[in-house]
């Protein structure tokens, strides 16, 4: 691997790396607009100029390979003056609308102007070239041609990532503008990514537009809950409200991309009423609110009565592939360890097959749950039951009489989801005693003996296992409403009520227990589940 010197610092570059790539790996920031690590190099913005010894002219660092013994500078007066000139050129026709621009606060024009610019424009406002503003480009994107710096990132994204080629340059000279042919909408399932990669405010998100200034937002690293791919995301939130999801770069999972379904999936959390307190059905058949202590005591007592009457095989554990590994582990530990149950499943609609079935060649999978692979790895798939239909038939035949059922609404809805809920209701109706753990209210909950409020995605810390077996950490961003608790905590309480040792005070404690007891997770640390995650199984 070649070693070279940049700004008097020796850097070891990987074979085939350009100067800007090696500099970024070394923590040195070189200004740029058109360069993006997951797009082909274009070299048109000329902001990343560096001075290289024995080269008479400044050269773009995004197109110049790092070679052995090279000596380069990105911080001397000659480079700064050149970058300042390029920046002034880019700003000649740029509109002065920063106060109303959604990109304010994370705009590279603003950032670089403060470092390299601070010049007075020589072009009067009335002489600026005017281009079109607020152009509707479909359900995800709004275009403002005046703000564009012609970096071509969006064009390259559609040319080389989605291979749909919707955007192009139109016009000549200083009247060149980006756009789509005849303003046709961007309707491919990845169009929101051009908002992320736009370095200025030319392409803005219709969903986030004018909702909140970015400097008011708090950011939390997480994993998308929209399907089994497990894309790395950043949750931007304020005062308990999620405003947007942005992709985090993970070259092993999603690179820098996120599908539009996953990007908008957080809105599902606000659809419908939340379950806010534990409810137990009384002798009159009406559910009434109780405390968590009363609910947990009642559940443990009743399930032990069922075990004594019909044996441990009469108790069903039906898990959710949207629950975390920590929740699934304690769920199984309580049912099998304390009650002796051995009937487990999680499949409502062939999730075990869909988990690896690709919906397209970029990111999406047909399984719209983040942790079906985790449920499989933790042994929650019964060959005897074969899914929910087998559980329904076993309950109808009287072999199963009681069960704990998790049902977490998918964040990405599909036409068959109502049918899936219907099958869950059919199962509940066939059980003599049923405990339902849910985040959102549903009419069929009235059939359950007990309903417990639990946290949804983004409301608890935990890990998910994606389609290839990669375990990744998702951190809590917002608080759950009412008395809702994380799923793992509910089962920790049940274990404690059952008389078992319950040493878990956090999801980290649960993960440490998983790493000690589950063969596929053996020896893992929570640190390994952070970017880029670790493959198990």
JOSUL-V83857 format. One line per field, one symbol per residue. ss: DSSP state (H for helix, E for strand, C for the rest). phi: phi as a letter, one per 40 degrees, with the letter a starting at -180 (. if undefined). burial: # if it has 9 or more other C-alpha atoms within 8 Angstrom, else .. Layout:
BEGIN
ss->???
phi->???
burial->???
END
This chain:
BEGIN
ss->CCEEEECCEEEECCCCCEHHHHHHHCCCCCCCCCCCCCCCCCCCCCCCEEEECCCCCCEECCCCECCCCCEEECCCHHHHHHHHHHHHHHHCCCCCCHHHCCCCCCCHHHHHHHHHCCCCCCCCHHHCCCCCCCEECCCCEEECHHHCCCCCHHHHHHHHHCCCCCEEEECCHHHCEEEEHHHCCCCCCCCCHHHHHCCCCCEEECCCCCCCCHHHCEEEEEECCCCCCCCEEEEEEECCEEEEEEECCECCCCECCCCHHHHHHHHHHHCCCECCCCEEECCCCCEEECCHHHHHHHHHHHHHHHHHHHCHHHEEEECCCCCCHHHHHHHHHHHHHHCCCCEEECCCCCHHHHCCCECCCCCCECCCCCCHHHHHHCCCCCCCCCCHHHHHHHHHCCCCCEEEEEECCCCCCCCCHHHHHHHHHHHHHHCCEEEEEECECCHHHHHCCEEEEECCCCCCCEEEECCCCEEEEECCCCCCCCCCECHHHHHHHHHHHCCCCCCCCCHHHHHHHHHHHCHHHCCCCHHHHCCCCEECC
phi->.cbabbfgbcbbccdgccccccccccgbcbcabccacbbdcbgbcgcccbcbdgbcbcbcccbbccbcgdbbbbbccccccccccccccccdbcccbdcbcccdhabccccccccbcfbcccbcdcccccbcbfccbhcbbbbbccccbfcgdccccccbccfbgcbacbgbgcbcacibcffcccbccbcccccccccbbcbbccccdgcacccccbbbcabcccaccgdcbbccaafgbcbabbcbcaccbbfbbacccccccccccccgcccbacbbccccgbcbcbcccccccccccccccccccbgcccbbbbcbccccdcccccdcccccccbgcbbbaaccafccccdbcccacbbcbcccbcacccccccgbbccccghccccccccccgcbbaabbcabdccbcbdccccccccccccdccccbbbbbacbcadccccccbbbcbcbdgbacibbbcdcgccbcbccbbcccfccbddcccccccccccgccbccbacccccccdccbcdcbdgcbcccccdcgbcbg
burial->.#####....###...########.....#.#####..#.#.#.########.....#########...#####....######.###.#.###.......###..#######..##..........#......####.#########..#.##########..####.......#####..#.##...######.##########.##..##...#.####################...#########..##############.......########.....#..#....###.##..##.##...######################################..##.#####....################.###..########.###..##########.###.......#..#########.#########...#..#########.##########.##########.#..###############.........#.####.###.#..##...#.###.###...
END
